[in-house]
Each structure stands twice: as C-alpha cells, then as structure tokens.
Amino acid sequence: MRSIAVINQKGGVGKTTTAVNLGVALAQMGRRVCLIDMDPQAHATLHLGIEPRNDRPSIYDVLVGDCALAEVRQELYPGFWVVPSDLDLAAAEVELAGVVGREMILRDKLQEDNHPVDYLLVDCPPSLGVLTLNALTAVQELIIPLQPHFLALHGLGKLLETIELVARRLNPALRVTGVVFCMYDATTRLAQEVIQDVEEFFASRPQKTSPWAQLRIFQTRIRRNIRLAEAPSFGQSIFHYAPQSPGAEDYRALAEELLRTTPSLIC
C-alpha cells in the first residue's frame, strides 16, 4: 500500500481538489483507494457529497473516541472509500493536547485496520497542528500542491522544516514525492517564472538524506478550469461532474504519472 498525504499549510492552492480527484482517478484505473479527510473544514467530505452530521461517526470519533476506521469508512464509488470529517474535528487540537502519543493516533488506528487498499490518501488541514502531524506520522509519501503565483514559496520553508523534524523524530520513512502545480495558466510568463523559482528553491537544498532529496516537479499541470471549481457544489468529483473537461483530463494524467513513480524510486 502506498500512503500519501496531500499537504500545504497555505489554503486555496488546490489541496482538497487534488486529494479528491487524484483519488477518484486512481480508483477508475482499477486501484483500491481510501481517502481520509483530516481537515476540520470537511471540504473533501463536502466535495464528495457527504453532509457532515452529528449522528454519524467521522474521523473525529476515530482520533478522540473509540471508533475503528471500519466504523467510519464509506464506499462512494467502486474501489473508492472515504473516511469523512466533521466540524467537531476542530476541537481535537484542544482535546488531544494532554494525550501521550497524540501525534501517532492515526498511525496506530491504521495499523489496527485490515482493510485492503492500494492507495491511502490523506487530505491535511491548512495548518501544521496535531492533525497534520498525525497525517505526517501515518504516511510514507507527501504531495505538495502549489499555485503558480508570487506567494507560492511563502511558508514552504517552514513546511519543509516540519517535514524534516517529523522524519527525524517520528517517521523515518517519510518522503516528499513531489510538487504539483494547480490553477496553472500556460499563457502567463509568471507561471513559468514561479516554476523556475520552485526548482531553484529545491536545488538549493541538496541534502541527500533529506525527505525531499528525490522530490520531483510533476510534469502534469492542473490547468485553471471552471468545472473543477463547480464540481464541489454538486457533491461530485470532476469525473462524475464533467468527465470530458480539461480538469478531468489533467487529473487522469496526474494519476498516470503517479503510478509511474514507484516507492522504490523515491526512498
């Protein structure tokens, strides 16, 4: 099983859109996929048409209560499961403050779970708190979505410091698989300049033992597409809302590129 967290502490960069549509694309290619929504805003949950309800368990009950993942997981499409979030998850940061080993709760729950999947995706919140630490400790790979504008590198250094710290102290297997550019507009010179800046940024950090030593910039660019913005309001992935759109085409290409990137090449 490949376990991948989609992470960026900056909001509005296409993180949830990537987690949802990459997961559904992999499922449509015959892989068994489970998506865990770790964001208290529950955007991935809403994107998939699941309305958060107090009478239905969520990832909050897994982290704070005694629920097993099997009690929360729902199959939405053939080969695609989701563990939904809930607004109550915002309280988890406070409720877990005094819990010993709070950064490893998700990892332990996953180890207890015997549900067979090929890909586990985790949609992280746009912060570097205990929920994100749980995701970083539980997975082996990271994908960082970036928007190609002048703020793309803002905060990236802090994120990499957190990743390196987690890899050193909690999860030695953690690696950054790559960066994917979302909301890309090929007609602007700015987009090309930002991509070059990002490549130079990582080239200036050449530590061979760092979690991002084998990082790649995905060749697939997720183009700016109104259908991608509309799909969440209909509670559907891009493949169910507009399967012939450029957004669907791009996420299929990203899934194919990810499939070609085997764990042995990034470890």
Disulfide bonds with the S-S distance in Angstrom:
none
